[in-house]
Amino acid sequence: MHLGSYDSEPATVALMHEYAADNGYEIDITESRYHHEIYFSDARRVAQERLKTVIRIPITR
């Protein structure tokens, strides 16, 4: 789960890539497989520092 503005998501994604590599996984993004974002907050109503987003990245061993 990413907490904060959408502009700071790359740092969270970088941590996810590092965690996957440290645990023997490879990121499995292809032309037909992308990452997914699920937004739990309405950016029009919530302060940027309180936004909640689930970021899903496909992985493989």
GIZICOR-V522753 format. One line per field, one symbol per residue. burial: 1 if it has 24 or more other C-alpha atoms within 12 Angstrom, else 0. A space follows every 10 residues. Layout:
BEGIN
burial: ???
END
This chain:
BEGIN
burial: 0111010000 0010011000 0000001000 0000000000 0000000000 1110101000 0
END
